[in-house]
């Protein structure tokens, strides 16, 4: 082969290789274009289908959600009604109305106690002794006072129906501003102001306990009464049934009665030496020497029968019961508040 044709052959070979490479790249780009065009067509078809179909959500889903919401609202209404059983509606009264409410309520409590053979302590004022003396309450405190007295009335009626023996005391949360007592000051030492310190006392919380969502409020009461166990079980069973909604927070039963007859003295110990005893008018007999069997030592003493007052350990007295409860009052807008929390 002639040497002068070598550059031409090499250039033709290079051009051929470049043409092959360009053809390969062309076919590869064509394949990628076909795949992309197919995906684009699929996405456009899906978009067209979603655009042309009915608005979401569908009508069957809307009906199902509406039915579930009705069931939920019905459940909430039933729950609110069950918790509000026995709850008296809030009354808006003035000072004269509050005085009449107290007079009628206290008279009714006295009559019901007499009719059901329940003894009332002579100094019992049902937690309203400040107003039985004629002290008028402040206007902004009337609503809570009425609610407290209605709760006390309901709790006392529950005790009466259970058959307690005696109602000893009724305590409520005294929240009135004029009833709060300032912290006392105590003095230590005898040398003037340098030895005086002010006693720091923690004032009890008298604010009305309110749920953060406004669903309910609760008041604390302490009832002291005397009753047998059967009556006490009836009280607890009745409180557990609701109407009004009451939660027992503390129960203390104490029996202060003590036997009136002292127990017989214990027999002398066997190790104690026997005392000298007379044997005749002529003289005294000395105690038996140590180690010698005493006269009648083998005879066991007969068991002494205790009197009935010592054999009966319960059932003759009325134990004193101190019962602490929280009375709840549920708001009328409880369902609306709950719905707002579920669907913010």
C-alpha positions as CSV (number, residue, x, y, z in Angstrom):
1,X,0.0,0.0,0.0
2,X,1.3,3.4,-0.9
3,X,2.4,5.5,2.0
4,X,0.8,8.6,0.6
5,X,-2.7,7.1,1.1
6,X,-2.2,6.3,4.8
7,X,-3.5,9.7,6.2
8,X,-6.6,9.3,4.1
9,X,-7.2,5.8,5.4
10,X,-6.7,6.9,9.0
11,X,-9.0,9.8,8.6
12,X,-11.7,7.7,7.0
13,X,-11.4,5.2,9.8
14,X,-11.8,8.0,12.4
15,X,-14.8,9.4,10.6
16,X,-16.4,5.9,10.5
17,X,-15.9,5.4,14.2
18,X,-17.4,8.9,14.9
19,X,-20.4,8.0,12.7
20,X,-21.0,4.8,14.6
21,X,-20.8,6.6,17.9
22,X,-23.2,9.3,16.8
23,X,-25.7,6.6,15.6
24,X,-25.4,4.8,19.0
25,X,-26.0,8.0,20.9
26,X,-29.0,8.9,18.6
27,X,-30.7,5.6,19.3
28,X,-30.1,5.9,23.0
29,X,-31.6,9.4,23.2
30,X,-34.5,8.2,21.1
31,X,-35.2,5.5,23.7
32,X,-35.0,7.9,26.6
33,X,-37.3,10.3,24.8
34,X,-39.8,7.5,24.2
35,X,-39.8,6.5,27.9
36,X,-40.3,10.1,29.0
37,X,-43.0,10.7,26.5
38,X,-44.8,7.6,27.8
39,X,-44.6,8.7,31.4
40,X,-45.8,12.2,30.4
41,X,-48.8,10.7,28.6
42,X,-49.6,8.6,31.7
43,X,-49.4,11.6,34.0
44,X,-51.5,13.7,31.7
45,X,-54.1,10.9,31.5
46,X,-54.2,10.6,35.3
47,X,-54.5,14.4,35.6
48,X,-57.3,14.5,33.1
49,X,-59.1,11.7,35.0
50,X,-58.8,13.4,38.3
51,X,-59.9,16.7,36.8
52,X,-63.0,15.2,35.2
53,X,-64.2,13.2,38.2
54,X,-66.6,14.3,40.9
55,X,-65.6,16.7,43.7
56,X,-63.9,15.0,46.7
57,X,-65.2,13.9,49.2
58,X,-67.8,11.8,47.8
59,X,-71.4,11.9,48.9
60,X,-71.4,8.5,50.6
61,X,-68.4,9.6,52.7
62,X,-70.2,12.8,53.7
63,X,-73.3,10.9,54.8
64,X,-71.2,8.5,56.8
65,X,-69.4,11.3,58.6
66,X,-72.6,13.1,59.3
67,X,-74.1,10.0,60.8
68,X,-71.0,9.5,63.0
69,X,-71.2,13.1,64.2
70,X,-74.9,12.7,65.1
71,X,-74.0,9.5,67.1
72,X,-71.2,11.4,68.9
73,X,-73.5,14.4,69.7
74,X,-76.2,12.1,71.0
75,X,-73.6,10.3,73.3
76,X,-72.4,13.7,74.6
77,X,-75.9,14.8,75.3
78,X,-76.7,11.6,77.2
79,X,-73.4,11.8,79.2
80,X,-74.2,15.4,80.1
81,X,-77.7,14.5,81.1
82,X,-76.5,11.6,83.3
83,X,-74.0,13.8,85.1
84,X,-76.5,16.6,85.6
85,X,-79.1,14.4,87.2
86,X,-80.1,15.8,90.6
87,X,-78.3,19.1,89.8
88,X,-80.5,22.0,90.6
89,X,-80.6,24.9,88.1
90,X,-78.7,28.0,89.2
91,X,-80.9,30.6,90.8
92,X,-80.4,34.3,90.6
93,X,-81.6,35.8,93.9
94,X,-81.1,39.0,95.8
95,X,-80.5,39.3,99.6
96,X,-84.1,39.0,100.5
97,X,-84.5,36.0,98.3
98,X,-81.4,34.4,99.9
99,X,-82.8,35.0,103.4
100,X,-86.1,33.4,102.4
101,X,-84.2,30.5,100.8
102,X,-82.3,29.9,104.0
103,X,-85.4,30.0,106.2
104,X,-87.4,27.7,104.0
105,X,-84.5,25.3,103.5
106,X,-83.6,25.1,107.2
107,X,-87.2,24.6,108.2
108,X,-87.5,21.8,105.6
109,X,-84.3,20.1,106.9
110,X,-85.6,20.3,110.5
111,X,-88.9,18.8,109.5
112,X,-87.4,16.0,107.4
113,X,-85.0,15.1,110.2
114,X,-87.9,14.9,112.7
115,X,-90.0,12.8,110.3
116,X,-87.2,10.3,109.8
117,X,-86.1,10.1,113.4
118,X,-82.8,11.8,112.9
119,X,-81.3,13.8,115.8
120,X,-79.7,17.1,115.0
121,X,-76.9,18.5,117.2
122,X,-78.2,21.5,119.2
123,X,-75.5,23.9,117.8
124,X,-75.7,22.7,114.2
125,X,-76.3,25.6,111.8
126,X,-75.7,23.7,108.5
127,X,-72.7,25.9,107.6
128,X,-74.7,29.1,107.4
129,X,-74.5,30.3,111.0
130,X,-73.1,33.7,109.9
131,X,-76.4,34.4,108.0
132,X,-78.7,32.9,110.5
133,X,-77.6,35.8,112.8
134,X,-78.8,38.3,110.2
135,X,-75.6,39.3,108.6
136,X,-76.3,40.0,104.9
137,X,-73.9,38.6,102.3
138,X,-72.3,40.6,99.5
139,X,-74.1,40.7,96.2
140,X,-71.3,39.2,94.2
141,X,-71.2,36.2,96.6
142,X,-74.9,35.3,96.5
143,X,-74.6,32.9,93.5
144,X,-72.0,30.7,95.1
145,X,-73.7,30.8,98.5
146,X,-77.0,29.6,96.9
147,X,-75.2,26.8,95.2
148,X,-73.5,25.8,98.4
149,X,-76.7,25.7,100.4
150,X,-78.5,23.7,97.7
151,X,-75.7,21.2,97.8
152,X,-75.8,21.0,101.6
153,X,-79.6,20.5,101.4
154,X,-79.1,17.6,98.9
155,X,-76.4,15.9,101.0
156,X,-78.4,16.1,104.2
157,X,-81.4,14.6,102.5
158,X,-79.2,11.7,101.4
159,X,-78.1,11.2,105.0
160,X,-81.7,11.3,106.2
161,X,-82.8,8.7,103.7
162,X,-80.0,6.4,104.7
163,X,-81.2,6.3,108.3
164,X,-78.4,7.9,110.2
165,X,-78.8,8.4,113.9
166,X,-77.5,11.9,114.5
167,X,-76.2,14.7,112.3
168,X,-73.3,16.4,114.2
169,X,-71.8,18.9,111.8
170,X,-71.8,20.3,108.3
171,X,-68.8,22.3,107.0
172,X,-68.5,24.2,103.7
173,X,-65.8,26.3,102.1
174,X,-66.0,29.7,103.7
175,X,-65.0,32.0,100.8
176,X,-66.6,35.2,101.9
177,X,-64.1,38.1,102.1
178,X,-65.3,39.4,105.4
179,X,-64.9,36.0,107.0
180,X,-61.2,35.6,106.1
181,X,-58.9,36.1,109.1
182,X,-55.6,37.9,108.8
183,X,-52.5,36.0,109.7
184,X,-51.7,36.5,113.4
185,X,-48.4,37.9,114.6
186,X,-46.5,36.1,117.3
187,X,-43.9,37.7,119.6
188,X,-40.7,35.9,120.7
189,X,-38.5,37.4,123.4
190,X,-38.9,40.3,125.7
191,X,-36.6,43.0,124.3
192,X,-38.7,45.0,121.9
193,X,-38.9,44.9,118.1
194,X,-35.6,43.1,117.6
195,X,-37.0,39.9,119.1
196,X,-40.3,40.1,117.2
197,X,-41.0,38.0,114.2
198,X,-44.1,37.8,112.1
199,X,-45.7,34.3,111.9
200,X,-46.2,33.2,108.4
201,X,-49.4,31.1,107.9
202,X,-50.5,29.6,104.7
203,X,-54.1,30.7,104.0
204,X,-56.4,28.0,102.7
205,X,-57.5,28.1,99.1
206,X,-61.1,29.2,99.0
207,X,-61.3,29.8,95.3
208,X,-63.9,27.8,93.4
209,X,-62.3,24.8,91.7
210,X,-63.0,25.2,88.0
211,X,-62.2,23.0,85.1
212,X,-59.7,24.7,82.7
213,X,-62.2,24.0,79.8
214,X,-65.1,25.3,81.8
215,X,-66.9,22.0,81.8
216,X,-67.6,21.8,85.6
217,X,-66.9,23.3,89.0
218,X,-66.6,21.5,92.3
219,X,-67.1,22.4,96.0
220,X,-65.7,20.6,99.0
221,X,-67.9,19.7,102.0
222,X,-67.4,17.8,105.3
223,X,-70.2,15.9,106.9
224,X,-70.0,14.6,110.5
225,X,-72.7,12.2,111.7
226,X,-73.3,9.1,113.8
227,X,-74.7,6.0,112.2
228,X,-74.5,2.3,112.2
229,X,-72.6,0.4,109.6
230,X,-75.7,-0.4,107.6
231,X,-76.7,3.2,107.4
232,X,-73.1,4.2,106.4
233,X,-73.1,1.7,103.6
234,X,-76.4,3.1,102.3
235,X,-74.9,6.6,102.3
236,X,-71.9,5.4,100.3
237,X,-74.1,3.4,97.9
238,X,-76.4,6.4,97.3
239,X,-73.5,8.8,96.7
240,X,-72.0,6.3,94.1
241,X,-75.3,6.4,92.2
242,X,-74.9,10.2,91.4
243,X,-77.8,12.6,91.3
244,X,-76.0,14.9,92.2
245,X,-72.6,13.9,91.0
246,X,-70.5,13.4,94.2
247,X,-67.0,12.0,94.7
248,X,-66.0,10.8,98.2
249,X,-62.5,12.1,99.0
250,X,-62.1,10.9,102.6
251,X,-63.9,8.7,105.1
252,X,-63.0,8.3,108.8
253,X,-65.0,6.2,111.3
254,X,-64.2,6.5,115.0
255,X,-65.9,5.0,118.0
256,X,-65.2,7.1,121.1
257,X,-67.3,4.9,123.4
258,X,-65.4,2.9,126.0
259,X,-66.5,0.0,128.3
260,X,-68.0,1.3,131.6
261,X,-66.9,-1.8,133.5
262,X,-63.2,-2.3,134.3
263,X,-61.8,-5.7,133.4
264,X,-61.0,-8.1,136.3
265,X,-57.5,-8.0,137.7
266,X,-55.0,-10.5,136.3
267,X,-54.1,-13.6,138.4
268,X,-50.9,-13.3,140.4
269,X,-47.7,-14.6,138.7
270,X,-46.5,-18.1,139.6
271,X,-43.1,-16.8,140.4
272,X,-44.4,-14.4,143.0
273,X,-44.0,-15.6,146.6
274,X,-47.2,-16.6,148.4
275,X,-48.3,-14.2,151.0
276,X,-48.7,-15.2,154.6
277,X,-52.2,-16.2,155.5
278,X,-54.0,-16.9,158.8
279,X,-54.7,-20.5,159.6
280,X,-56.3,-20.0,163.0
281,X,-56.9,-17.5,165.7
282,X,-53.8,-18.7,167.4
283,X,-51.3,-17.4,164.9
284,X,-50.1,-16.9,161.3
285,X,-48.7,-19.5,158.9
286,X,-45.5,-18.4,157.1
287,X,-45.2,-18.5,153.3
288,X,-44.1,-21.8,151.7
289,X,-40.4,-22.2,151.3
290,X,-38.9,-21.8,147.8
291,X,-39.1,-25.0,145.8
292,X,-41.9,-26.5,147.9
293,X,-45.2,-27.0,146.2
294,X,-47.9,-24.6,147.4
295,X,-51.1,-25.8,148.7
296,X,-53.6,-26.3,145.9
297,X,-51.0,-25.5,143.3
298,X,-52.1,-28.4,141.0
299,X,-55.7,-27.0,140.8
300,X,-56.2,-24.7,137.8
301,X,-58.3,-21.6,138.7
302,X,-61.7,-21.5,137.1
303,X,-62.1,-19.1,134.1
304,X,-64.0,-16.0,135.3
305,X,-67.0,-15.0,133.1
306,X,-66.7,-11.4,132.0
307,X,-69.7,-9.2,132.3
308,X,-71.8,-8.5,129.2
309,X,-70.4,-5.0,128.8
310,X,-67.0,-6.4,128.2
311,X,-68.0,-9.3,126.1
312,X,-69.9,-7.2,123.6
313,X,-67.3,-5.3,121.5
314,X,-69.6,-3.6,119.0
315,X,-73.2,-2.9,118.1
316,X,-74.4,-1.0,121.2
317,X,-73.0,2.5,120.2
318,X,-73.1,4.8,117.2
319,X,-69.7,5.4,115.7
320,X,-68.9,8.9,114.5
321,X,-68.3,9.2,110.8
322,X,-66.4,12.1,109.2
323,X,-67.2,12.1,105.5
324,X,-65.5,14.5,103.0
325,X,-67.0,14.9,99.5
326,X,-66.6,17.0,96.4
327,X,-69.9,18.0,94.7
328,X,-69.6,18.7,91.0
329,X,-71.7,21.1,89.0
330,X,-71.6,20.7,85.3
331,X,-72.0,23.6,82.9
332,X,-74.9,23.9,80.6
333,X,-72.5,24.4,77.6
334,X,-70.5,21.3,78.3
335,X,-71.3,19.7,74.9
336,X,-70.5,22.9,73.0
337,X,-67.1,23.2,74.7
338,X,-66.3,19.5,74.1
339,X,-67.2,19.8,70.4
340,X,-64.9,22.8,70.1
341,X,-62.1,20.8,71.6
342,X,-62.7,17.9,69.2
343,X,-63.0,20.1,66.1
344,X,-60.7,23.1,66.5
